């Protein structure tokens, strides 16, 4: 995914400016945790009358970016789109939701159609041919303890031909099927890996699994990183639980409006330190004051594992740590985290490179908040190596942002795709689409700069990417192009 070109950058807007604008336009609003709530421009009366404070507040404006989503009509757009619609309303013209391109609309329609065909072929697990097949299937996915009632409640099905569990994505507006996630198991020796596939593709798959089951009066929520964890939590503790579409990889801002109704959110994303780091990052987006985090540890595995081991899930939830620490803490408050770092020394050292064991000896692994500088003469292979180095992490779910100031994005993407496929695709063009589809699902983004750039613009773009896509690894190639040549004599 390419971040918007900054030839004409989208002007950033502050929360103060948003509030001033709403007051000036006499639009009633109230402050939420991550969003401002207002009546929708796209529902009810469409004249030039002021919006009524009695109307349902179904339009949510993101406090960080100004982008909006109307949960009643699913209209969404930028802050500039919102202002344009307000102007249209003043002129007595019915506001029109910003439209996607025809190509995107067609893609989404096709994905929904494909999802519907798969959904109709999939069977509820308890309707398989015999009890033996049901037991074997449940054991394969580690859900022997999950009851048929729970599977039925969440609408989970099984696609026999692909040996995959099928999780539906129903529209929160009219309960129509919008997409699916397929989950299958791959065994290599004693190692089990789970492979996910979504319809539509990952970049437009925005399903909070379990959302249609949430009641209007629910004020507490457990947010998980996996659909099977959401099932386990509901069954073991009877709590409202949702699963994020990309697990601990990212929390897309477009989902924040659906989480505004909850006064308390507990994040239990997984059992490793990467999930713990992601939980802390997501809590900042969701507002620290309402978030608690379940710290991973031997006695606090992921929810499905806790159910399988017969642990007291409610007790684990009660022991969750508040995300908002005061400015000063005592060792007593840090004690558990220090113990966690001692127990998980391997994980603390960061995400290991799969392709570079020697590099792991030098750097231990990729950790947030560290800066690594690669130097070498022109033509020595820095870009080629760093693209492979970044790709290695990206394939392990590390959200990566590339800023290539020296070579253009098409050439860089070609290098990375070749490294990803491990073959010369120019000699096997018939394989291009298959490898490009797989490459497209990586959490990889490119900045559209080239040559010398204003530092502030680059930093602003990076900050925007961190908020939108939960970037945890930024590559700048290379520094002198970003700085321009006049700075060579200055220690900048």
C-alpha positions in Angstrom: 0.0 0.0 0.0 1.4 3.4 -0.9 0.8 6.2 1.5 -0.8 9.3 -0.1 1.6 11.4 -2.1 2.7 14.5 -0.4 2.9 16.7 -3.5 -0.3 18.1 -2.3 -0.3 16.9 1.4 -3.7 16.5 3.1 -3.6 19.3 5.6 -3.4 18.0 9.2 -6.1 19.2 11.5 -6.0 19.5 15.3 -8.7 18.5 17.7 -9.1 22.2 18.7 -9.8 23.2 15.1 -12.4 20.3 14.7 -14.2 21.5 17.9 -14.1 25.1 16.8 -15.5 24.2 13.3 -18.4 22.1 14.8 -19.4 25.0 17.2 -19.2 27.5 14.4 -21.5 25.3 12.2 -23.9 24.7 15.2 -23.3 21.0 15.0 -23.9 19.4 18.4 -21.2 17.0 19.6 -19.8 15.2 22.6 -16.4 14.0 23.5 -15.7 10.3 23.3 -12.5 8.3 24.0 -10.9 8.4 20.5 -13.6 10.2 18.6 -16.1 13.1 18.7 -19.7 12.0 18.3 -22.2 14.0 16.3 -25.6 13.4 14.6 -25.1 12.1 11.1 -25.3 14.3 8.0 -26.4 11.3 6.0 -29.6 10.3 7.8 -32.9 11.9 8.7 -33.8 15.4 7.4 -31.6 16.8 4.7 -32.6 20.4 4.6 -30.6 23.4 5.6 -31.9 23.1 9.2 -29.3 22.7 12.0 -28.7 19.2 13.1 -30.8 18.2 16.1 -29.1 17.3 19.4 -32.0 14.8 19.9 -31.0 12.8 16.8 -28.8 9.7 17.4 -25.1 10.6 17.5 -24.0 8.0 14.8 -21.3 10.0 13.1 -17.8 9.6 14.6 -14.8 12.0 13.9 -11.4 10.6 14.7 -9.6 13.1 17.1 -6.2 12.4 15.6 -6.9 12.5 11.9 -10.3 14.2 11.5 -11.6 11.3 9.3 -15.2 10.3 9.9 -17.4 7.2 9.9 -21.2 7.1 10.1 -22.1 3.8 11.7 -25.8 4.1 10.5 -25.0 4.4 6.8 -21.3 3.3 6.7 -20.4 6.6 4.9 -16.8 7.5 5.6 -14.2 10.0 4.4 -11.6 12.6 5.3 -12.0 15.8 7.4 -12.1 17.7 4.0 -15.0 15.4 2.9 -16.9 16.1 6.1 -16.5 19.9 5.6 -17.6 19.7 2.0 -20.8 17.8 3.0 -21.6 20.4 5.7 -21.3 23.1 3.0 -23.6 21.1 0.7 -26.1 20.8 3.5 -26.1 24.6 4.1 -27.0 25.0 0.5 -29.9 22.6 0.8 -28.2 19.8 -1.2 -28.4 16.3 0.2 -24.9 15.3 1.4 -23.3 12.5 -0.7 -21.0 10.0 1.0 -17.5 10.0 -0.7 -17.5 7.2 -3.2 -14.8 4.6 -3.8 -13.5 4.1 -7.3 -15.6 1.9 -9.6 -12.8 -0.6 -9.7 -12.7 -0.9 -5.9 -16.6 -1.2 -5.8 -16.4 -4.0 -8.3 -13.7 -5.8 -6.4 -15.7 -5.6 -3.1 -18.8 -6.8 -4.9 -16.9 -9.8 -6.3 -15.4 -10.6 -2.9 -18.8 -10.5 -1.3 -20.2 -12.8 -4.0 -17.2 -15.3 -3.5 -17.7 -15.1 0.3 -21.4 -15.9 -0.1 -20.6 -19.0 -2.3 -18.1 -20.3 0.3 -20.4 -19.6 3.2 -23.2 -21.6 1.5 -20.9 -24.6 1.0 -19.5 -24.5 4.6 -21.3 -26.6 7.2 -21.8 -26.0 11.0 -19.3 -28.3 12.8 -22.0 -30.2 14.5 -23.6 -31.1 11.2 -20.6 -33.0 9.8 -21.2 -36.6 8.7 -20.3 -38.3 11.9 -19.1 -37.6 15.4 -15.6 -38.9 14.7 -15.0 -36.3 12.0 -16.3 -33.6 14.3 -14.0 -34.7 17.1 -11.0 -34.9 14.8 -11.7 -31.5 13.3 -12.1 -29.9 16.7 -8.9 -31.5 18.0 -7.0 -30.3 14.9 -7.9 -26.7 15.7 -7.4 -27.1 19.5 -11.1 -26.4 20.2 -12.2 -29.7 21.7 -13.4 -27.7 24.8 -15.4 -25.2 22.8 -19.1 -26.2 22.8 -21.4 -26.4 19.9 -23.6 -23.7 21.5 -20.6 -21.3 21.4 -19.7 -22.1 17.8 -23.4 -21.7 16.9 -23.6 -18.3 18.7 -20.6 -16.9 16.7 -21.7 -18.6 13.5 -18.5 -20.5 12.9 -18.6 -23.1 10.1 -16.3 -25.6 8.5 -15.3 -25.9 4.8 -14.5 -29.5 4.2 -12.8 -29.1 0.8 -10.3 -26.6 2.2 -10.2 -28.2 5.7 -10.7 -24.7 7.1 -12.8 -23.0 9.8 -14.9 -20.2 8.4 -15.5 -17.0 10.4 -18.3 -14.7 9.0 -18.1 -10.9 8.7 -21.7 -9.6 9.1 -22.5 -5.9 8.5 -23.3 -4.2 11.8 -25.9 -2.2 9.9 -28.1 -4.9 8.3 -26.5 -8.2 9.3 -25.7 -9.0 5.6 -22.6 -11.1 4.9 -19.7 -8.7 4.0 -16.8 -11.2 4.0 -15.1 -14.2 5.6 -11.9 -15.3 7.2 -10.7 -18.9 6.5 -8.4 -20.6 9.0 -6.5 -23.8 8.3 -3.8 -25.7 10.1 -0.4 -26.7 8.6 1.8 -29.3 10.4 5.5 -29.4 9.9 6.8 -32.2 12.2 5.7 -31.2 15.7 5.2 -27.5 14.7 1.7 -26.3 14.1 1.1 -23.1 12.2 -2.2 -21.4 11.5 -2.7 -20.0 8.0 -5.4 -17.2 7.5 -7.0 -16.1 4.3 -9.7 -13.3 4.0 -12.3 -12.2 1.5 -12.1 -9.4 0.7 -8.3 -9.1 0.8 -6.6 -8.0 4.1 -6.2 -4.3 3.3 -10.0 -3.9 3.1 -11.0 -6.6 5.6 -12.2 -4.7 8.6 -14.1 -7.2 10.6 -14.4 -7.0 14.4 -15.4 -10.6 14.8 -18.3 -10.9 17.3 -19.6 -7.3 16.8 -23.3 -8.3 15.9 -23.5 -10.1 19.3 -22.7 -6.9 21.3 -25.7 -5.3 23.0 -26.3 -1.6 23.2 -26.0 -1.8 27.0 -22.6 -3.6 27.1 -20.1 -1.3 28.7 -17.2 -3.7 29.2 -15.3 -5.5 26.5 -12.3 -7.9 26.1 -10.4 -7.3 22.9 -8.5 -10.3 21.6 -6.1 -11.0 18.7 -7.8 -14.2 17.4 -11.3 -15.4 16.6 -10.9 -18.6 18.6 -9.8 -16.6 21.7 -13.0 -14.6 21.4 -15.0 -17.9 21.5 -13.1 -19.1 24.5 -13.6 -15.9 26.4 -17.3 -15.8 25.9 -17.7 -19.4 26.9 -15.4 -19.4 29.9 -16.2 -16.0 31.4 -19.5 -14.9 29.7 -17.9 -11.6 28.7 -18.5 -9.5 25.6 -15.4 -10.2 23.4 -14.3 -9.2 20.0 -11.3 -10.3 17.8 -9.2 -7.8 15.7 -9.0 -8.6 12.0 -5.2 -8.7 11.9 -4.5 -9.8 15.5 -1.7 -8.0 17.3 -0.4 -6.6 14.0 -2.6 -3.5 13.9 -5.7 -1.7 15.0 -7.1 0.2 12.0 -8.5 3.6 13.1 -11.8 2.9 11.1 -12.7 0.4 13.8 -12.4 2.9 16.7 -16.0 4.2 16.4 -17.4 0.7 17.1 -15.4 0.6 20.4 -16.6 4.0 21.7 -19.5 2.6 23.7 -17.3 0.7 26.1 -16.2 2.3 29.4 -13.7 -0.5 30.1 -11.6 -2.4 27.6 -9.3 -5.3 28.5 -6.7 -6.2 25.9 -5.7 -9.8 25.9 -4.0 -10.2 22.5 -1.9 -13.3 23.0 0.8 -15.0 25.1 4.1 -13.5 23.8 5.8 -10.2 24.4 5.0 -8.9 20.9 1.3 -9.1 21.8 2.1 -7.3 25.1 3.9 -4.5 23.2 1.0 -4.3 20.7 -1.6 -4.1 23.6 0.3 -1.1 25.1 0.3 0.6 21.6 -3.4 0.0 21.0 -4.3 1.2 24.5 -2.9 4.6 23.6 -5.2 4.7 20.6 -8.2 3.6 22.6 -7.5 6.1 25.5 -5.3 4.7 28.3 -7.8 5.7 31.1 -10.3 3.0 30.1 -7.8 0.2 29.2 -6.4 -2.8 31.1 -3.9 -5.3 29.8 -3.5 -9.0 30.5 0.3 -9.6 30.9 1.5 -12.8 29.1 3.1 -15.4 31.4 3.0 -19.1 32.2 -0.1 -18.9 34.2 -1.7 -16.4 31.8 -1.6 -18.0 28.3 -3.9 -16.9 25.5 -7.6 -17.3 26.2 -8.1 -20.5 24.2 -5.1 -22.1 25.9 -6.5 -21.0 29.3 -9.8 -22.7 28.5 -8.1 -25.9 27.4 -6.0 -26.0 30.6 -9.0 -25.4 32.8 -7.7 -22.1 34.2 -9.9 -19.5 35.8 -10.4 -17.1 33.0 -12.4 -14.6 35.1 -9.6 -14.5 37.7 -7.1 -13.8 34.9 -9.2 -10.9 33.6 -9.5 -9.5 37.1 -5.8 -9.4 37.5 -5.3 -7.3 34.3 -3.1 -4.2 34.8 -4.3 -0.7 34.3 -2.8 0.8 31.1 -2.5 4.3 32.6 0.4 4.5 35.0 0.9 7.6 37.1 4.1 9.7 36.3 6.0 8.0 39.1 5.9 4.3 39.9 7.4 2.2 42.7 9.3 -1.1 42.0 6.3 -2.9 43.4 4.3 -1.8 40.4 7.1 -2.8 38.0 7.9 -6.1 39.8 5.7 -8.3 37.5 6.9 -6.8 34.3 10.6 -7.2 35.4 9.8 -10.9 36.2 8.2 -11.3 32.7 11.4 -9.9 31.1 13.6 -12.4 33.1 11.3 -15.3 32.2 11.1 -14.4 28.5 14.7 -13.4 27.8 14.5 -14.7 24.2 11.4 -12.7 23.4 12.8 -9.5 25.1 15.7 -9.5 22.7 13.3 -8.8 19.8 12.0 -10.4 16.7 14.7 -12.7 15.3 15.7 -12.7 11.6 14.8 -16.1 10.0 17.4 -15.7 7.1 20.3 -14.1 9.0 21.4 -16.1 12.0 24.7 -14.2 12.2 22.8 -10.9 12.4 20.9 -12.3 15.4 24.2 -12.8 17.2 25.1 -9.2 16.6 21.8 -7.4 17.1 19.9 -10.1 19.1 16.7 -9.1 17.1 14.5 -6.2 16.0 13.4 -4.1 19.0 11.2 -1.0 19.0 12.9 2.2 19.8 16.4 1.2 18.4 18.2 2.8 15.6 20.5 0.8 13.3 22.7 2.4 10.7 24.2 0.5 7.8 27.1 2.2 6.0 29.2 1.2 3.0 30.4 2.6 -0.3 28.1 3.2 -3.3 27.2 -0.1 -5.0 28.2 -2.3 -2.1 24.7 -3.7 -1.8 23.2 -1.8 1.1 19.7 -1.4 -0.5 19.6 -5.0 -1.6 20.6 -6.3 1.8 18.3 -3.9 3.8 15.3 -4.8 1.6 15.9 -8.5 2.4 16.5 -7.7 6.0 13.3 -5.7 6.3 11.3 -8.3 4.2 12.4 -11.0 6.7 10.8 -9.1 9.6 7.8 -8.1 7.6 7.0 -11.8 6.8 6.9 -12.3 10.6 4.2 -9.7 11.0 6.4 -6.6 11.8 4.6 -3.6 10.2 7.2 -1.9 8.0 7.3 1.5 6.4 9.9 2.1 3.6 11.2 5.6 2.8 13.3 5.1 -0.4 14.7 8.5 -1.4 17.3 7.0 -3.8 15.4 4.5 -5.9 11.8 4.6 -6.9 9.1 2.4 -5.3 8.4 0.3 -8.4 12.1 -0.7 -8.6 12.3 -1.3 -4.8 9.0 -3.4 -4.8 10.4 -5.4 -7.8 13.6 -6.2 -5.8 11.6 -7.2 -2.7 9.1 -9.3 -4.6 12.0 -11.2 -6.3 13.5 -11.8 -2.8 10.1 -12.8 -1.4 9.5 -15.3 -4.3 13.1 -16.5 -4.3 13.1 -16.8 -8.1 13.5 -14.7 -11.2 9.9 -13.8 -12.0 10.8 -12.3 -15.4 11.5 -15.8 -16.6 8.2 -17.2 -15.1 5.6 -14.4 -15.7 2.8 -16.9 -15.4 3.6 -17.1 -11.6 3.6 -13.3 -11.2 -0.1 -13.0 -10.0 0.2 -15.8 -7.5 3.4 -14.3 -5.9 2.0 -10.7 -6.1 -1.2 -11.8 -4.3 0.9 -13.3 -1.4 3.3 -10.3 -1.3 0.3 -7.9 -1.1 -0.8 -9.4 2.2 2.4 -8.4 4.0 2.1 -5.4 6.4 4.4 -3.3 4.1 3.9 0.4 3.2 6.0 2.8 1.0 6.4 6.6 1.3 6.1 8.3 -2.0 9.1 10.7 -1.6 12.1 10.9 -3.9 15.3 12.9 -3.7 15.8 15.7 -1.2 12.9 16.3 1.2 11.8 18.7 4.0 12.5 16.8 7.3 9.3 17.9 8.9 7.2 16.6 6.1 8.9 13.2 6.3 8.5 13.0 10.1 4.8 14.0 9.8 4.2 11.2 7.3 6.0 8.7 9.5 3.8 9.8 12.5 0.7 9.5 10.4 1.7 6.0 9.3 2.4 4.9 12.9 -1.1 5.9 13.9 -2.9 4.5 10.8 -1.0 1.3 10.3 0.7 0.6 13.7 4.2 0.8 12.0 6.9 -0.6 14.3 9.9 -0.6 11.8 10.8 2.4 9.6 13.6 2.1 6.9 15.1 5.3 5.5 17.3 4.7 2.4 19.3 6.7 2.4 20.0 9.6 4.7 22.0 11.8 2.4 19.2 11.9 -0.2 16.8 12.9 2.5 19.0 15.6 3.8 20.1 17.1 0.5 23.7 17.6 -0.5 24.2 21.1 1.1 24.2 19.6 4.6 27.3 17.4 4.1 29.5 19.9 6.0 27.1 20.3 8.9 26.8 17.7 11.7 23.1 17.3 11.5 
